[in-house]
């Protein structure tokens, strides 16, 4: 097999061939679940117009444990120079919630966290982010809202959750609502993610990807 040539006519050395880099970005997202977050993010990926999927790549992976999300990002088989790494997880019962976020950010990994759980972000699709401290209460109350709005029982493992929320809720308003709540927390002196309840930064990831998809 012939080696590719560089512009000056010289043969390129093995391993130095130009890497393929998606024009609009390569997102490598790691969650600590195999269901809700992963299904939601895979749904986001699948919702992208087919014509841009080679230009905007979204890959979702799972870490075995919450504490392993950062190392899983670092071990991705995509050069960190070309990928945008994210971890996505809930406050729930994670004791080192703030520390994980801080460590990730120091390593250049962005974080889509939700407090108390991802359902608080789902609430935003219907214009609400009610105050509640526990994930059990949050899931229960979102289930009641889901039943009212969708007419079906909320199932955390639903592989179509992104599609259902996008079609029955308002994603643009959800992003705006989440941003308003984030600013309110800061104005109230709540600066640690563990203190920002209800709160989320997942909307930054969704807004960024959807913005690029429209280019």
N, C-alpha and C positions, 0 to 999 in steps of 0.2 A: 504494500500500500504506500503510495507516494505521500511524502510529508507536505502539508500546506506551505505555501510561500508567503512571506511578509511582503509589504508593499515595495521594498527595495530589491525584491527578487531573491533574497536569501531564504533558505528553508527555515521554517519556525521550529524551535526545539520542541521535543515531546513534552507535553504537560503545560506548554505555554500558548496553546491555541486560544484564541479569543473566546471568552465565556459568553454564553447566551444570557442576556439580562432582559427581563420583561420591561418593555418601555414605560409602563405605568407603575411598576413596582412588584416586588415579591414579598408577600406577607406570610410570615411563619408564626402561627398562633398556637400556643400551648395552654391547655386547660388541665384541671385536675379531676375532670369527670369524663365519663364515657357516654353521658346522656344529655341532659338539658343544655349546658353551654355548648358542647360539641355539636349537637343537633342544630342548635340555633345558628351557629357560625357556619356549619356546612350548608345550611339553608341560604344564608347570606351569599356564600360563594356560588351556589347553584342558581341564584337569582340574577347573577350578572349576565348581561347580554352575551350570547355565544361568540359574537364577532370580536369581543375584547378579552376573552379569557386567556389568550396567549400573550396579551399585553399587560394584563393585571392578574397575577397569580395569587391565589389564597390557599394556603395549605394549613389544615388544622390537625394538631396532634394532641395526644393525652400523655400526661406524666402519671406514673404509678402512684405517687404521693404528692401532696401540695408542695412539700419542701423540695421536690425534684424538678419543679417546673423550670427554674432558671437554668439548671444544668442541662435539661432536655433542650432548651433553646440553644445553649452554647454548643451542643453536640450536633446540631442540624447539619445535614450534608449540603448546605448552601453557604457559600462564602459570606461572612458577616458584612462584607463591603457591599454586597448586592441585596441583602435581605433586610426587611424591617421586622424585628422580633417583638412579639407581644406575649404576655401571659394574661389569662382571663380566669378570675376566680372570685368566690364569695367570702364575705366576712365570716358568716355562719359561726362555727365554733373554733376557728383558726386562732390560736393564741398568739402566734407571731405575725399576725396580719400586717401591721405597720412595718415590721422589720423586713419581711419579704418584699414589700413594695419598694422600700428604700434601697435594698440591695439590688433589686432589678434595675431601678432607675440609675444607680451608680454604674451599672454595667451597660447602660445604653439600651436596656430592654424596657419597652413601654408597657403600661399596666392598665387593663380594663377591669377594675374591681367593682363589686357591688356590695352595698351594706344595707340590710343584712344579707340579702341574697339576690340572685339575678331576676327574680320575680318583681323586685322593686323597679327594675328597668322595664319589664314587661308592662307594669302598671302604667308607665309613662305613655305607652302607645294609645292609651285611652284617656290621656290628659290628667292623670293623677300620680302622685307619689306620696301616699299617706304615711304618717309617722307611726312606726312600729319598731320595736327593738329586737324581735326574734324572728328567725327564718321560718319557724313552724307557723307562727301567726301570719307572716307575710304570704307564705304559700297557700294557707287556708283562705285568706281574704282574697288573694288573687284568683283562686279557684272559683270563688263565688262570683267575682266580677266576670271571669271568663265564661262561666255558665250563662250569666245574664246577657253578655254581649255576643257570644258565639252560639249559644244554644247547645253546647256539648260539655262533657266533663273534661276538666283540665287534667292532662296526663303529662308528667314531667319528662317522660321518655318519648313523647310525640316527635317523630322525625320531621314532621311538617310544621313545627312550631313557628319558624320564621315566616313561612308563607302565610300562615293563618293570621299572625299579628300584622303583617304588612298589608294584607287584603282587608282586614276588618278594623284595624287601628289607623293611626296617622303617624308615620315615622318621622316626618319633618317636625311635627309638633312635639313628638316624644323627645327628639334631640334638644329642642328649645326648652322643654320643661325640665329635662335633666340638667341642662346648663344653668337654668335659673336656680334650681335647687342647690347646685354646687356653689354658686356665688353666694347664696343665702347662708350656707354653712360657713363659708369663709367670713362673711360679714358678722356672723354670730360668734366669731372667735374659735370656731371648730376647724382646726388646721390639720389634724391627723385623720387619715381615712377611717380609722376605727371610731372616731367621734362623729363623723359625717353620716348620720343615720336619720332619715333615709338619704342615700346618696349613691352615685355611680360615676365612673369615668368611661364606661363601655360606649357611651354615645360618641366619644371622640373617634374611636375606631370605626364605628358604623358611618359616621359623617365623612370621614376621610376616604374610606373605600367607595362609598356611593358618589362622592364628589369626583373621584378619579374615573369612575365608571361612566360619568356623563361627558367626559372629555372626548 
